Amino acid sequence: MDNLKNIMVAVDFNDSIGELMVYADTLAEKFGSKVWVLHVADPEPDFVGYEPGPQYIRDIKAEEYREEHHNLQEVCKNFLSEDTNKEALLIQGSTVETVVEEAKKLNIDMLIVGTHKHSFLHNLLQESVSMELIKKAEIPILTIPIDE
């Protein structure tokens, strides 16, 4: 762990984003790392045999994606120090698979994610994104508990 060149923070625009960014910034300053802030937007439903929706619907979705990307850039600007090398990424797709693929493409050395505190029964019935990432990612993951 002497060399953390690339750190990825997977975010979902909840109130805990600041907590995750503090950890990322601290590690980036210590190791001189680049921080990649990734948000995975929901994929558009693919219906085989159907044409894309009306143009106005596509325009609305495009504007939503531009706004989300702008918000990610603001997160980087507001929560990471000026000296930290950083980049905001908004990618559409399946959350776990997209995070794992991007981590491989960008040679990420550590992934930072938030974990929600749930009851035993809830965890038994529904697996969280962070738990799926722990199972599928082949890099160290720093999980930050998030108060709800």
Salt bridges, closest charged atoms under 4 A:
GLU63 OE1 - ARG66 NH2 2.97
GLU64 OE1 - LYS61 NZ 3.33
GLU68 OE1 - HIS39 NE2 3.80
GLU87 OE1 - LYS34 NZ 3.06
GLU97 OE2 - LYS136 NZ 3.41
GLU102 OE2 - LYS105 NZ 2.84
GLU127 OE2 - LYS135 NZ 2.88
ASP147 OD1 - LYS117 NZ 3.01
GLU148 OE2 - HIS116 ND1 3.12
GLU148 OE2 - HIS118 NE2 3.81
